[in-house]
Amino acid sequence: MLTTRQIRPKVAVAGWGALGKIVVQALIEDPRYQLVAVGSQQSDALTLYLQGQQSDARVCRSDQLASLADVVIECLAPAAFAALAESLVDSGKTVIVLSAAALLKQQALMANAEAGGVKVVVATGAIMGLDAVRAMRRDGITDCLIVNRKRPAGLAGAPYVTAHAIDLAAITQPTLIFKGTAHEAALGFPQNVNVAVALSLAACGTRATRCEIWADPLVAGNMHSITVKSKSAELSMTTVGVPDVANPKSSVLAAHSALAALDSLFSPLRIGS
């Protein structure tokens, strides 16, 4: 059982892609945590990197991390999430999830979290205001909409884009390419709508949360605008995240949100719910 008094909690990171690299480097530099392992298929390059950082963290498969750490921070591609999820069931450990869209497919993990066998923390990612949304949910949310705007390159390879033969290179003006529920968006854009799924889990569910996705070559970054209404309040806000240079599908802010979620687990002073 994790406590705020635990000395140097053991933390592992699943994934060493664009966001994983930010999280790993931050943990190496933070004396409050002990980075014990990183799960990645890039074992040779990662081993050299960790040696260069004078870190004794192990390099292993992602499905081995739960046995080594108190907390696992997930920074995986959606296709790689299943193996990690299966290893966490009945582990009694905590996982901080960035791939909220992939989480929807892991019913065993979700059910185990409900039963108390594992703790799942969905990081806010590149969005804001989820504390307020959760408070509004208690009063009854009547409407929830998220509008995602990304540069066309950031939507490349999405199943929905491929299935509908959308020529992203030909888009020169802001173009609405998807309108539906967060659940449908998660299926069609698994690497692009983690923020939409995180919002829906905080609000009124994936099938009641409306979602629009725009390919916008004029946008400054990955833009997420949300509007939520309840009996007691109306909330409207916009976040513009700087796209990661190595992976324009993701915002750098998402990596820092995972680290902030880790801090909340162990900080004696917690800001927000």
Buried (B, 14 or more C-beta within 10 A) or exposed (E): EBEEEEEBBBBBBBBBBBBBBBBBBBBBEBEEBBBBBBBBEBBEEBBEBBEEBEBEBBBBBBBBBBEBBBBBBBBBBBEBBBBBBEBBBEBBBBBBBBBBBBBBBBEEBBEBBEEEBBBBBBBBBBBBBBEBBBBBBEEEBEBBBBBBBBBBBBBBBBEBBEEEEBEBEEBEEEBEBBEBBBBBBBBBBBBBBBBBBBBBBBBBBBEBBBBBBBBBBEBEBBBBBBBBBBEEEEBEBEBBBEBBEEBBBBBBBBBBBBBBBBBBBBEEEEEEE
